[in-house]
């Protein structure tokens, strides 16, 4: 059985990494601290917002799947609400990336 880092620990570490890179990050919604999933909302202001969901590929590697990219805040809020309704253990982390330099910690798959 593969050991896995607690979601709450990953969230805390990721927030510190973002703040060190001068990108404010904060928890929008808390999920299960041990095994909760993660939605990552990256706000690049004039360049729009991207919503990612952490998942696994067919080989068992962690990847980020792009769920949304655009500027419609109502649409992104609706997508987050639907995901959280389906899975209340889901975390939502928002990152403010004014300089558009954020890179997730795993590969990105298109929706």
N, C-alpha and C positions, 0 to 999 in steps of 0.2 A: 504494500500500500504506500502510495506516494505521500510524503508529508507536505503539508500546505500551510502557508502563513495565514494567521487569522486576518480576516478582512479588516477589522478595526485597526490592527497594527499596520497593515498596508496603507490604509487611509491616512493615519497619523504620519507615517513616513512620507507619503506622497505630498501631503500638505507642506511639510517642512522643506522638501525638495523644491516645490513650487515657490514658496516664500523666499528661499535662498536665491532663486533665479529671478526675483522681483516680479513674481506672478502671484497675486493674492489667490488663495484657494480656500474654500470653506464647504462644510457639509450642509447640504440643502435638506437631506432626509437621511435618517439613520435606519440601518437595517440590522440583521443578525450579526453580532460582533464576531462570531466564529466563522461562519460559512456563507454569509450574505453575498449576493451578487453586487456588481457595481455598474452604475451608469455614470459616465463622465461627460459633463456639459462644459465645453470649451468655448468661452465667449471671446471672440476676436474683434468685438465692437464693430467698426465700419465694415470689416470683412465678413461679418456674420457669425453664426453660432453653429457648432458641430456637436452632435450628440453621439457618443460611443457607448457600446455595451461590451463588457468584458465577457468573453466566452472561450471555448476551446475549438481548435480546428480538428480535422479528422485524425490527425496524428497525436492528439492530446496536448498540443502546445497552446499556451495562452495567446489569445489574439483579441484585438478590439474590432468590433463590427460597427461600421458607421450606420446609424439609424436615421440621421437627419443632418442636412447641411443647408443653411439658409438664414434668413433674417426674421422669419415669422415667429415671434415669441409666443403667441397664442398656440400655434401648432406644436411647438416644442414642449410647452407646458402640458398640452393634451397628451402627447406621446409619453411623457414622464408619468403623468397621472394614470394612464392605462397600464403601463408596466408595473407601477406600484400597486395598483388595484389587483393585478394578477399575482404579484409577488411582493407581499409586504416586508419581506426580509431584505429587500433591495436597498442599497445605499445610493445616494445621488451626491456626487462631488462636483462642484462648479469651480472652474479655473478662469480667472480674468487674464487674458493673454493679449494685452494691447500691442505688443511688438510682433505678434504672430510667429513666435519661436517655439511654442510648446510641441514636444514630441512625446507621444505615449511610450510606455515601457515595454510594449510588445508590437508585433506587426499589426497593420490596419487592413481589414477586409472591407470592401465596398458592400453596402446594403444588399 
